[in-house]
Amino acid sequence: MTTTVYFATNRAVNNPPEAPTSYTLNMIAPEKQMAYGSAFVDSSDLPGDNVGTIRSLQDFQAGDFSATAKADIESGGRNILVFIHGFANSFADAITRAAFNREWLTKSNVPGADTTVIAFSWPSRGHVIEPPFPSYAYHSDQRTAGKSGPHLARFFANLLPLLQNARNNGLRTFLLAHSMGNWALQAATEAWFSQGQGPADLFDEALLAAADEEYTSFERGPFGRLSAFNQLARRISIYHSTGDRVLDDLAETLNLKQRLGQRGPAGYPNASRFPASTYRVVDCSGYTDYLRTFQATHQYYRRSEGVRTDIASVMA
């Protein structure tokens, strides 16, 4: 089985771009164009939780997707899933995880969950622990995710006409942001509005899973952090768990602040602030249908069959 992943990245790319190792830890300068391309991923093994390997990278272009990629995204007949990875994901990790997510959603057999997947890869270092001290990799990734906000906003701007055309073709559009990908997302939301762009119909549903983002993010209005994100997504589903040990033992400890993915957003369930038509807040603490190792408790959005079923159901 081979899965196609369309991708964009603000990583600096060495030649030749066909090698996954060419996508470096360095971030391109703000004025530089991002790299776009297509990846083909083999052997995603859902029961074995094996995300597979990149077979080839092709169709490279600076600044936007190729005409061929655009045509498949907007008129390929499948709903669209945009994926933003979290902490400690190399470029190859981000691409194979996007493929894996596409495949388990497809295997749910829910109408609409068979998607075209697009990954945005920001320059995570790809390691949980790295010298010179235990928190170095985490803080480095957090800074990089935040600085990726303008690039991610530019990526959204490039996607907007494709997503609008897809919707005109009867398709739906989804965003899945995991872990520290939500830190990049809040920076992109701020950048979007600070650049003078207004509300945009980007996503039918945004799925924020195990978000390593400040729990007060939606209270930082009018345009701070995620407070205006509801102007870019028709509905927002926030998945959280008090059993997420990565957020409890690592992220909250290092940030000295509760995370959005632990107990949900500050102010919830105030119905005037979080109307049910716009926000779903899903407590995943009670799901025990997977082996709850330290890492797995932060990956419940794909490890738990119950949570996977919920995510697929919103794509119906």
Beta strands, then each sheet from edge to edge (+ up, - down):
strand 1: 2-9
strand 2: 11-13
strand 3: 23-27
strand 4: 35-42
strand 5: 53-62
strand 6: 79-84
strand 7: 115-121
strand 8: 173-178
strand 9: 205-209
strand 10: 236-240
strand 11: 279-283
sheet 1: 5+ 4- 1+ 7+ 6+ 8+ 9+ 10+ 11+
sheet 2: 2+ 3-
end
